[in-house]
Amino acid sequence: MVENRRELERIFYNGLFENLRWLKCLDIGKNSIGTKEPIYPDEIFCHLKSLQTLKIDGISGASFGKGFRYLTKLRLLRIYNMGLVGYSSDYFENVSQITSLDLSCTLTPNNEEGCYLRRIEAGAIAKLQKLQYLDISHNLKLGFCGLRNVTYDLTKTQIKVLRARKITCPYGYRPVCNVSKVKILDISGNLRYFKGYERLHDKPQYTFDAFVSYAEDDRLFVFNEIIEGLENGKGKYLCIHHRNFIPGCDISDNITNAIHESEKIVCLITQKFLESEWCNYELNIARVEGMWSRSGKNMIIIVLMENISKNDLPIQIIELIAHQTYIDYTAYINTDIFIDMLNTAIDH
């Protein structure tokens, strides 16, 4: 039920979800062209007690009613702004159990100036004490000045990731935003300061020394050799998807955040890696990050874990081997020497 552009009164009839008690994911976003209802009908959604992910429209004059308290397993909430100007202090009171909240605006050729959102009242985000992930990107009318309430509310949550891309402030460089609890901060496209963080364009700050991309079959090698050798032996801090990805966030978002917050990307190339859709996605995102966000900086380290003919390697890996750092794991007699070489590659 996505982008049907129908009025909510015609969609939310009694008993609509009554037989979907085991439903885990519901996407009814971008359906609304207006509604006269003051709240989302409690009697409709209260049956969805197994729901974990909800994507829904944000409408002026509408909020989440008490019936949403029955959705105790709800963790991810995506709100599409369909005319909502602001979030009141009690807007999220009945969905306080969520860990991931996406309020970002989707920019289109017909909507280049950002969404309608202009304010988020103090206390609104503070209601979400279990919140770990928040995305408020592209709400251009909100601006940095409007983020004061959001970021100070975040100190009362369990926030780990904050994405606030392309948000500007007309009043100059003022450190009005407190993000002291944030582990991963994405403010790409901005030219302003956050309190406690240096300006990204002047001195890049990375959460991780390296993100390790690997196939599931190499999981034990990563934990037994890579983590043991580089973290415990060399003092590096690695991003490992089995350990560091945030539950409740989309896999693609986790990957993008991990790569953006890692100084280097280590790819363990095996046949299983080449066959993995997610491994190839990680490699492609890393290449885009290197080209556009880091001005072509050498950030990808290719590790050839198996004897794979160059004829069987994709062209992007061949190009990386030709122009960037790569290590042939099969050429080393023992793992200690390999770890030393990998550690050196990460440092340079």
C-alpha positions as CSV (number, residue, x, y, z in Angstrom):
1,M,0.0,0.0,0.0
2,V,2.6,2.6,-1.1
3,E,1.8,5.8,-3.0
4,N,-1.9,5.1,-3.6
5,R,-2.6,8.8,-2.9
6,R,-6.0,8.1,-1.3
7,E,-7.6,9.8,1.7
8,L,-7.0,8.1,5.0
9,E,-10.7,8.0,5.8
10,R,-11.2,5.6,2.9
11,I,-8.3,3.4,3.9
12,F,-8.6,2.9,7.6
13,Y,-11.9,1.1,8.0
14,N,-12.8,-1.0,11.1
15,G,-11.2,-4.4,11.2
16,L,-8.6,-3.7,8.4
17,F,-5.7,-5.2,10.4
18,E,-7.6,-7.4,12.8
19,N,-6.4,-10.7,11.2
20,L,-2.8,-9.5,10.8
21,R,-1.7,-10.0,14.4
22,W,1.6,-11.6,13.3
23,L,2.5,-8.9,10.8
24,K,6.0,-7.6,11.4
25,C,6.4,-4.8,8.8
26,L,3.7,-2.4,7.5
27,D,4.3,0.2,4.8
28,I,1.3,2.5,4.2
29,G,3.3,5.6,3.5
30,K,2.6,8.2,0.8
31,N,-1.1,7.3,0.7
32,S,-2.6,10.5,2.1
33,I,-3.9,13.6,0.3
34,G,-5.5,15.0,3.4
35,T,-7.6,13.8,6.3
36,K,-10.2,15.2,8.8
37,E,-9.4,12.6,11.5
38,P,-7.6,14.1,14.5
39,I,-5.5,11.0,15.2
40,Y,-4.7,7.7,13.5
41,P,-7.6,5.4,14.4
42,D,-6.5,3.5,17.6
43,E,-9.0,0.7,17.0
44,I,-7.3,-0.1,13.6
45,F,-3.6,-0.3,14.7
46,C,-4.0,-1.8,18.2
47,H,-4.3,-5.3,16.7
48,L,-0.8,-5.2,15.3
49,K,0.9,-6.5,18.4
50,S,3.7,-8.2,16.5
51,L,4.6,-5.1,14.4
52,Q,8.2,-4.2,14.4
53,T,8.4,-1.7,11.4
54,L,5.9,1.0,10.5
55,K,6.1,3.4,7.6
56,I,3.3,6.0,7.7
57,D,2.3,9.5,6.6
58,G,2.7,12.5,8.9
59,I,-0.3,14.7,8.5
60,S,-1.1,18.1,9.9
61,G,-3.5,17.8,12.9
62,A,-2.8,14.1,13.3
63,S,-0.8,12.2,16.0
64,F,-0.3,8.8,17.4
65,G,-3.2,7.8,19.7
66,K,-3.2,5.7,22.9
67,G,-3.9,2.5,20.8
68,F,-0.3,2.6,19.6
69,R,0.8,1.6,23.1
70,Y,-0.2,-1.9,22.3
71,L,2.5,-2.1,19.6
72,T,5.1,-3.1,22.2
73,K,7.4,-4.7,19.6
74,L,7.5,-1.6,17.3
75,R,11.1,-0.6,16.9
76,L,11.4,1.3,13.5
77,L,9.2,4.2,12.6
78,R,9.4,6.0,9.3
79,I,7.2,9.1,8.9
80,Y,6.6,10.6,5.5
81,N,5.8,14.3,5.8
82,M,2.6,15.1,3.9
83,G,2.1,18.6,5.2
84,L,3.1,18.4,8.8
85,V,4.7,21.7,10.0
86,G,5.8,20.6,13.4
87,Y,6.1,17.8,16.0
88,S,4.5,18.7,19.4
89,S,6.2,17.7,22.7
90,D,3.7,14.8,23.2
91,Y,3.7,13.7,19.5
92,F,5.7,10.5,20.2
93,E,4.3,9.8,23.7
94,N,2.5,6.6,22.6
95,V,5.3,5.2,20.5
96,S,8.1,5.7,23.1
97,Q,9.4,2.1,22.6
98,I,10.9,2.7,19.2
99,T,14.7,2.6,18.7
100,S,14.9,4.0,15.1
101,L,13.1,7.1,13.8
102,D,13.3,8.4,10.3
103,L,11.9,11.9,9.7
104,S,14.0,12.7,6.7
105,C,12.6,14.5,3.7
106,T,12.9,13.0,0.2
107,L,14.0,15.7,-2.2
108,T,12.5,15.7,-5.7
109,P,12.6,18.0,-8.7
110,N,9.2,19.3,-7.6
111,N,10.4,19.7,-4.0
112,E,13.9,21.1,-4.1
113,E,13.4,23.4,-1.1
114,G,12.8,20.6,1.4
115,C,9.7,19.4,3.3
116,Y,7.1,21.3,5.3
117,L,8.7,20.7,8.7
118,R,9.7,23.9,10.5
119,R,9.9,23.0,14.2
120,I,10.3,20.1,16.6
121,E,9.2,21.1,20.1
122,A,11.4,20.6,23.2
123,G,10.6,17.3,24.8
124,A,9.3,15.5,21.7
125,I,12.4,13.4,21.1
126,A,13.1,13.0,24.8
127,K,10.0,10.8,25.0
128,L,11.9,8.2,23.0
129,Q,14.3,7.1,25.7
130,K,15.3,3.9,23.8
131,L,16.1,5.8,20.6
132,Q,19.4,4.7,18.9
133,Y,19.0,6.0,15.4
134,L,17.5,9.4,14.1
135,D,17.5,10.7,10.6
136,I,16.2,14.3,10.0
137,S,18.0,14.9,6.7
138,H,16.9,17.4,4.0
139,N,14.4,19.2,6.2
140,L,15.8,22.5,4.9
141,K,13.2,24.7,6.5
142,L,14.0,23.3,9.9
143,G,17.6,24.5,9.9
144,F,20.4,24.2,12.5
145,C,18.6,26.7,14.7
146,G,15.6,24.3,14.8
147,L,17.8,21.5,15.8
148,R,18.6,22.8,19.3
149,N,15.5,21.1,20.8
150,V,16.3,17.8,19.0
151,T,19.9,17.5,19.9
152,Y,19.5,18.4,23.5
153,D,16.6,16.0,23.8
154,L,19.0,13.3,22.4
155,T,21.0,13.4,25.7
156,K,18.0,11.7,27.3
157,T,18.0,8.8,24.8
158,Q,20.3,6.0,23.9
159,I,21.2,7.7,20.6
160,K,24.1,6.2,18.6
161,V,23.5,7.5,15.0
162,L,22.3,11.0,14.0
163,R,21.9,11.8,10.3
164,A,21.2,15.5,9.5
165,R,22.3,15.9,5.9
166,K,21.9,19.2,4.1
167,I,20.6,21.3,6.9
168,T,21.6,25.0,7.0
169,C,21.3,27.9,9.3
170,P,20.9,31.6,8.2
171,Y,22.4,33.0,11.4
172,G,26.0,32.0,11.0
173,Y,28.3,29.7,12.9
174,R,26.8,29.1,16.2
175,P,27.5,25.8,18.2
176,V,23.9,25.4,19.3
177,C,23.7,21.6,18.9
178,N,24.8,19.1,21.6
179,V,25.7,15.7,20.1
180,S,28.0,14.5,22.9
181,K,26.3,11.1,23.1
182,V,26.3,10.4,19.3
183,K,28.7,7.7,18.1
184,I,28.1,8.2,14.3
185,L,27.3,11.7,13.1
186,D,26.4,12.3,9.4
187,I,26.1,16.0,8.6
188,S,27.4,15.8,5.0
189,G,26.4,18.8,2.9
190,N,26.4,21.1,5.9
191,L,28.8,24.1,6.5
192,R,28.2,24.6,10.2
193,Y,29.3,23.4,13.6
194,F,28.0,20.9,16.2
195,K,29.0,21.4,19.8
196,G,31.8,19.0,20.7
197,Y,32.8,18.2,17.0
198,E,35.3,19.9,14.8
199,R,34.3,21.0,11.4
200,L,34.3,18.0,9.1
201,H,35.8,19.8,6.1
202,D,38.8,21.0,8.1
203,K,39.8,17.8,10.0
204,P,38.0,14.5,9.3
205,Q,37.1,12.6,12.5
206,Y,36.4,8.9,12.1
207,T,34.8,6.6,14.6
208,F,36.6,3.5,13.3
209,D,40.1,2.9,12.0
210,A,38.7,0.5,9.4
211,F,35.5,-1.2,8.3
212,V,36.0,-4.9,7.4
213,S,33.9,-6.2,4.5
214,Y,33.7,-10.0,4.3
215,A,31.5,-12.9,3.3
216,E,29.6,-14.9,5.9
217,D,31.9,-17.9,5.4
218,D,34.9,-15.8,6.6
219,R,33.2,-14.7,9.9
220,L,35.4,-17.0,12.1
221,F,38.6,-15.8,10.4
222,V,37.6,-12.2,11.0
223,F,36.8,-12.7,14.7
224,N,39.7,-15.1,15.4
225,E,42.4,-13.5,13.4
226,I,41.5,-10.0,12.2
227,I,39.9,-8.7,15.5
228,E,42.4,-10.6,17.6
229,G,45.4,-9.3,15.6
230,L,44.4,-5.7,14.9
231,E,42.3,-4.8,17.9
232,N,43.8,-6.8,20.7
233,G,47.3,-6.8,19.2
234,K,47.6,-3.4,17.4
235,G,45.1,-1.2,19.2
236,K,42.9,-0.6,16.2
237,Y,39.1,-0.1,16.4
238,L,37.3,-1.9,13.7
239,C,33.7,-1.8,12.4
240,I,32.4,-5.4,12.1
241,H,28.9,-5.7,10.8
242,H,28.1,-8.7,13.1
243,R,29.1,-6.6,16.0
244,N,28.7,-2.9,15.3
245,F,25.6,-2.6,13.0
246,I,22.7,-1.0,14.8
247,P,19.5,-3.2,15.2
248,G,16.4,-1.7,13.7
249,C,18.3,0.2,11.0
250,D,18.1,-0.7,7.3
251,I,21.1,-2.8,6.2
252,S,21.9,-0.2,3.5
253,D,21.9,2.6,6.1
254,N,24.1,0.6,8.4
255,I,26.6,0.0,5.6
256,T,26.6,3.7,4.5
257,N,27.1,4.9,8.0
258,A,29.9,2.4,8.7
259,I,31.8,3.3,5.6
260,H,31.4,7.0,6.2
261,E,32.7,6.7,9.7
262,S,35.7,4.5,8.9
263,E,39.0,5.8,7.8
264,K,39.8,2.7,5.7
265,I,37.8,-0.1,4.1
266,V,39.3,-3.6,4.2
267,C,37.7,-6.0,1.7
268,L,38.5,-9.7,2.2
269,I,38.1,-11.0,-1.4
270,T,37.0,-14.6,-1.7
271,Q,34.8,-16.4,-4.2
272,K,32.0,-16.1,-1.7
273,F,32.6,-12.4,-1.4
274,L,32.3,-12.0,-5.2
275,E,29.0,-13.9,-5.0
276,S,27.6,-11.9,-2.2
277,E,25.2,-9.0,-3.1
278,W,25.8,-7.2,0.2
279,C,29.6,-7.5,-0.1
280,N,29.5,-6.0,-3.6
281,Y,27.2,-3.3,-2.3
282,E,29.7,-2.4,0.4
283,L,32.5,-2.3,-2.1
284,N,30.6,0.0,-4.4
285,I,29.6,2.3,-1.6
286,A,33.2,2.5,-0.5
287,R,34.3,3.5,-4.0
288,V,31.6,6.2,-4.2
289,E,32.7,7.5,-0.8
290,G,36.3,7.6,-1.9
291,M,35.6,9.4,-5.1
292,W,33.1,12.0,-3.9
293,S,33.4,12.5,-0.2
294,R,37.2,12.1,0.1
295,S,38.3,13.5,-3.2
296,G,39.8,10.3,-4.6
297,K,41.7,9.5,-1.4
298,N,43.1,5.9,-1.2
299,M,40.8,4.4,1.4
300,I,40.1,0.8,0.1
301,I,42.5,-2.1,1.0
302,I,41.9,-5.2,-1.1
303,V,43.0,-8.4,0.5
304,L,43.1,-11.4,-1.9
305,M,42.3,-14.3,0.4
306,E,42.3,-17.0,-2.3
307,N,44.0,-17.8,-5.5
308,I,41.5,-16.3,-7.9
309,S,42.4,-15.7,-11.5
310,K,42.3,-12.1,-12.6
311,N,40.0,-13.2,-15.4
312,D,37.4,-14.1,-12.7
313,L,37.7,-10.8,-10.9
314,P,35.2,-8.0,-11.6
315,I,36.7,-4.9,-13.4
316,Q,36.3,-2.7,-10.3
317,I,38.5,-4.9,-8.2
318,I,41.1,-5.2,-11.0
319,E,41.2,-1.3,-11.1
320,L,41.6,-1.1,-7.4
321,I,44.5,-3.6,-7.4
322,A,46.1,-1.6,-10.1
323,H,45.8,1.8,-8.4
324,Q,45.3,1.2,-4.7
325,T,46.7,-0.8,-1.8
326,Y,46.2,-4.6,-2.0
327,I,47.6,-7.5,0.0
328,D,47.9,-11.1,-1.2
329,Y,47.1,-13.2,1.9
330,T,48.2,-16.4,0.2
331,A,51.7,-15.1,-0.1
332,Y,52.3,-15.0,3.7
333,I,53.7,-17.9,5.7
334,N,51.9,-17.0,8.9
335,T,49.1,-14.8,10.0
336,D,51.3,-12.5,12.2
337,I,53.2,-11.2,9.2
338,F,49.9,-10.7,7.4
339,I,48.4,-8.7,10.4
340,D,51.6,-6.5,10.4
341,M,51.1,-5.7,6.8
342,L,47.4,-5.0,7.1
343,N,48.1,-2.8,10.1
344,T,50.6,-0.8,8.1
345,A,48.2,-0.4,5.2
346,I,45.5,1.0,7.6
347,D,48.0,3.5,9.0
348,H,49.0,4.9,5.6
